[in-house]
Amino acid sequence: MNSTPVTIPDELLDRVAEKFRMLGDSTRLSILRTLLAGEKNVGAVVVETGQHQANVSKHLKMLAEAGMISRRKDGLQVFYSVSDPMLEQLCGLICRTVIEETHAGADRNRRLLKTWQGRG
């Protein structure tokens, strides 16, 4: 892994923060997870996320305005897809970290329970 920190001008930090804000909502993450599997129309995103259409449409608009997803119109249908290839890598990295932390926490809890049950 590259240990050299990425230097970004202060003037761009607000844009970086906006990208992280877009990833800071579980509904948007659910939508991105759905779109990472491939291009979908709003109806398919609604079904796969279990969210209401108005809510999905609002979040799709936010993600598109942030440049994270793109829209493609085909007749009356609008299709959405992930436009930033780094999203898949970033989400994968974070998800793997969360899974590893969850496993480590479960292992700690099992050890604690064994110790506690041995005293009872």
Sequence and secondary structure as in RCSB ss.txt:
>XXXX:A:sequence
MNSTPVTIPDELLDRVAEKFRMLGDSTRLSILRTLLAGEKNVGAVVVETGQHQANVSKHLKMLAEAGMISRRKDG
LQVFYSVSDPMLEQLCGLICRTVIEETHAGADRNRRLLKTWQGRG
>XXXX:A:secstr
   S     GGGHHHHHHHHHHTT HHHHHHHHHHHTS EEHHHHHHHHT  HHHHHHHHHHHHHTTSEEEEEET
TEEEEEE  THHHHHHHHHHHHHHHHHHHHHHHHHHHHHHHHHH 
